Every structure is written in C-alpha cells, then in structure tokens.
Amino acid sequence: MSPSKEIGGIAGQILYVDLGTKNIWAERTERYVQRFLGGRSINSFILLNEVNKNRKDKETKIQWDDPRNPLIFGVGCLVGTLMPASNRVSIDTINSFNDGKGSANIGGFWGAELKYAGFDHIVITGRSPTPVYLWINDDKVQIRDGGYLWGKWTSDTEDCIKRELEDDKIQIMSIGPAGENLVRGAAIISGPGKSASGSGVGCVMGNKNLKAIAVRGHGSISVSHPEQFMAIVDRISTNVRKSPYLEKWRKGIIEGKYLSKSPAWDFLASFKNGQDDFVPLDDRFKLVGEENGIPSYKKKMMACHLCPAGCMPILEIDEGPFKGTKCPNYWINSTTYSTKLGLFDPETSIFFHYICNQLGIDGDMCANTLAWAFECFEKGLITTEDTQGIVLEWGNGDAILKMQKKIAYREGLGNLLAEGVKEASSLLGKGSDSFAVHMKGQDTVDPYRIIKGWGFGLSISPIGGKHLRGAVSTPDVTGPPGIDWNPTEYKNVPEIVFWQAIVKEIEDIIGNCIYVGTWSGTHALTVRDYAELLSAGLGLDLDESILLDYGRRGINLEKAFNTMNANFSREDDYPPTRYIEEPVKSGPYQGHKCDRKEWDSMLDRYYELHGWDKVTSLQTRSSLVELELEDIARMILKEKD
C-alpha cells in the first residue's frame, strides 16, 4: 500500500479492513477531499454509502449490531501538520441506542500517528469469530490474535500490546469490559485518559470482537503551500499566547478559583437525575472547593498532540481507600456525573471517573442510568431484592462504584442498566419512563432548562443529547460574534446554535480542538483562520462562506442518515419530558423549564435556516441540491418511494 496524493495535509489513503473475511485494502483519500475535505464529513459520507449499498432492500434496515455496520475512524485533514491543537479523530458508525447516526470524537496522539503511518481513515466492517486487535505499522497491516487481551482493562491492554510489539511509542485505542459485554454506552479509550464517548462506539467495536487498534507511523505530512501555511500558524499561535483565557486552560479549569466560583455552576449542573438544576452551595464546595475539593488533588497538567493550551489535569489520591489512584483527564463533565448522583465526596468522584475509563464506559451513560436507578429506588420501584442488597441512596459512593461495575459486566440489575435508560425504563415499566432522561434514545447527563442555547443544542444534535454539536452556554465562552443573546432567554437561540453546529462540523473536519477554537477555551481561532489554513494546507481555494457551506454539508449528511436509518422526525428534537414538565425547584433560576411553545418557534426557525421542512423536520430536495448533495436527495427519495 504505497501512498499517492496530490492534495496537501492528508496522508493519502483510506484503509479498509473486513474482520470477517480478513481482507485488507486501501483507496485514495483524494476522491472525497474536494467535496467533503476530511474528518467527520468524509466518515459520514462513507457510512451513508456503505450502509445504503449493503442493505438487501429498503424495508430491511442495517442495525448497529449487524456485521455490515461500518466502524469508521477519520483523522482531521490537518492533523499531522504543525497546526496548533490539531489532534482530533472522529469515530462514526450506527448508533447503538437508536440505529441512527453514531459519532464520537477523541484527542490525544493516536490520530497524528495514523497519519504518519500513511492513512487518513480506517473503515472496519465484518465481525471476527474470535477476539483480535489491529496492528498498523506504516504500510504493514495485520489482524492479530487478541484473545489474551479479552477481559483486560484499557490501561492493561495498552501495556500488553506495547510489550508484545516492543515499542513504547505505539498509539492505541481499545475497549474495556463494557465494550466486550456490549454495554450500549461503551466507549473507546486511548491513553492516558482520552475517551471517545457517545453513540456506543465501543459497543460496536466489541460486537466486532475488535479489542484494540495499535498504530505506529514513521512518515510525515506535507502541506501545499508551506511558507503561507507557517505564516498563518505563527499568527494564530501568537493569538493563543495573547488570549486572556489561556491561563485557566493551561492550569486546568479543574482549579478552585475557576471551578468552584464559576457562575456556570448555577447553569450547568443537573442534581439527582435532573430533579433540580441547582446544586446546594455547601455540596458544591465539598466537591469542587479549592482547599479540599477536586482541585486539591491536581498534581500536573498534560496536553494532547501539538496543543498550546494543555488542559488535561492529572489527579492523584495519596491516602485512604483509593490511595494510589492516578486519574488523567478528570474534566467538568465528571463533576456533572457526581451532581447527577448526589455524590459530593471528591475522592469517590475521582475514582468513578478513573474506573469509567478503565472499564471503557461513557461516563455520561453510566451516571445517567445509575441516577435513574437511584430515583427508582427512592420511589420504591426498585428494591434491595433487585439490587442484591445494595442500597441505592443518593450520594452512596460504595453503591455507585458497585453498580458501575455491574453495568460494565452486565451482572444482576446492571444487565438492565447496560441497555440505557430508554430501554431499561421500558422493560421495568411502573411509570419509570417519566424520569428516564434521554435524547433520541441516548442517555444525556446535561441540564436543559436554564441555558436555552445549551438545551436547544442538545436537542437538535443529530446524535442525541451531546453538547458539542451546537450547544452554547454564555456569550463570552461560546457562540458567533455579532449576535446579541442572553443565556437564559430564547431570543436568537436558533441562530447561534445553527452557527455553532456548523463550525463544530468544520473543526471536526480539520481535527482541531475546540479549546483553541470557537466554542470555548482561548477563542484564538476564527472561521476565517480555518479557511486560510485549509487553503494553504490542502491547496484548495476556500473562503469563510465556502467553508461554512462545507460545515452545512456535513450536518446534512448526518441528517440524511437519520432519516433513512432511524426515521427521526420533529418529535425527536424536543427535550426530555422531565425538562418540559418540571421546573427548576431552587436557586436563582427557580421556575425555569423548557417551554414547548418556545421550542416550537425555535425549531421552526432552525429548520428554516437549514432549508428543511418545518412540519416534518425533513430535508427538502432544494436544500440538498444547494449544497451539491443531489445524490443524497435521490437516495432519500428512493428510500421513501
């Protein structure tokens, strides 16, 4: 497999691996670049085409556990260059929760290593009859026995592979017991502490009997116009250094003076399964206070490949029952796991996050299903007879950790919870669906009621309930320039979410981290910067307007997939029932909830901005033709005939 390319920035090849037949081949990346550029958008197009062509007929949908379901890894098209914070990888497949579009994203070092090995994407189909792992050593690709790795935690898996292959510089993505046991919310982990969570990408990987993908590359990535490209890199690097927001990212947002005193805690913490969206102040400071809370356990900061911010904290517990725990990448989301469970002991919270990564489970899904179970226990719908004697009381750290492992290994009640709250509540019944918090069938840990742009972004996300697909918090952290908006009001929310979702698509095309981009962090890059970087890097003629159309194109690919494979409609873009019917009970935003009429108005406007039908939420032929997606329009029409 010798690379051959004319476009800069890319490695030049897409690797195909059929685990069932053990066939391995490659195609050139260039065939997709002019139309989709790279990263998630190319993944989406390949997924749509692979699933469509492999169906026997339009009535027979390919579901997530079908061996024909592709698991696609797509490295951003500028990863491997000297662009700051270019390290992200998109992982796309059929969503294990709803059979719609599944997608996750991960940083670290694996993506650059794959580019240096000569590949931009990996498309994995089929199912191995026995556990295996994939070994990519430049252009040498092997499917190797992974039986001895099966059952191991993710860090042990990485250690074993590096010892076997005798190279500590190998970069690895792997699943843990949760993926092996087909827990719907299983994640893919790359050390130290990087998690591709959401959509059950680890569950799909486990269903293929694929334990890990190990990569070692010795090549390099060139750009089309080096002098121009480096001039832009120098300029944006200077902007990062000058950013007034840089300090908190370099020191870690998990630091007392930032986290415990942040007004975001009045916005972004869901309490006891969303029964409230305000965390009592005493509990807040127990968890994240500067002296004794999470920040006091921070030992150092680390960074992903080429990241100038370096926002990844390493937490260590020096004494007590969790002594010796070294937990990488505990982040703001992890505090939400705790508040969702009424857990305010910092050491248990750290250990819960650490074990999620070791078991290979999405912390959002794990915390959300446990919170639902705890509320079921509180309401008498689940008893100690169901839990094998474990008392599911809010904040009971011992119970939380025991149930966490039961989910990963599908033991006892954990077997029910491993299906996610939508399916679990359906199986349990007893009215438990009224507080089963999910979007499009996927567990969601975020609050929806106070910050309207946050809740709306979570709701319109094509993968359901994930905030990095358009959710916005406050004007000084997220959102487009020049649009006036108040976080707790509905005004202009569709416009800012529309813009942010498009720009996030662009960032996932490129492979850069949001913490130096437009969403939060240093705010050091703009859409114009992206257009200039891509023009110089790939050798294409792009401006801001053209690039925004590329972002819209990627979003429409995902929308088309959901229409064809999951039959989503307008009803799937409303927030969870609890957040519509139950207001915030306490704190400065008492009374806030998701107003259905306001949501209707926002959805109308959002669909209008995309050119979609307001009644059905479906794409119109004209909206797809405008984005040069007429072949996708024909595909949808054929599906509906």
Buried (B, 14 or more C-beta within 10 A) or exposed (E): BEBEBEBBBBBBBBBBBBBBEEEBEBBBBBEBBEEBBBBBBBBBBBBBBBBBEBBEEEEEBBEBBBBBBBBBBBBBBBBBBBBBBBBBBBBBBBBBBBBBBBBBBBBBBBBBBBBBBBBBBBBBBBBBEEBBBBBBBBBEBEBBEBEEBBBBBBBBBBBBBBEBBEEEEBBBBBBBBBBBBBBBBBBBBBBBBBBBBBBBBBBBBBBBBBBBBBBBBEBEBBBBBBEBBBEBBEEBBEBBEEBEBBEBBBBBBBBBEBBBBBEBBBBBBBBBBBBBBBBBEEBBBBBBBBEBBBBBBBEEBBBBBBBBBBBBBBBBBEEEEBEEBBBBBBBBBBBBBBBBBBBBBBBBBBBBBBBBBBBBBBBBBBBBBBBBBBBBBBEEBBEEEBBEEBEBEBBBBEBBBBBBBBBBBBBBBBBBBBBBBBBBBEEBEEEBBEBBBBBBBBBBBBBBBBBBBBBBBBBBBBBBBBBBBBBBBBBEBBBBEEEEBBBBEBEBBBBBBBBBBBBBBBBBBBBBBBBBBBBBBBBBBBBEBBBBBBBBBBBBEBEEEEBBBBBBBBBBBBBBBBBBBBEBEBEBBBBBBBBBEBBBEEBEBEEBBBBEEBBEEBBBBBBEBBBBBBEEBBBBBEBBEBBEBEEBBEBBEEBEE
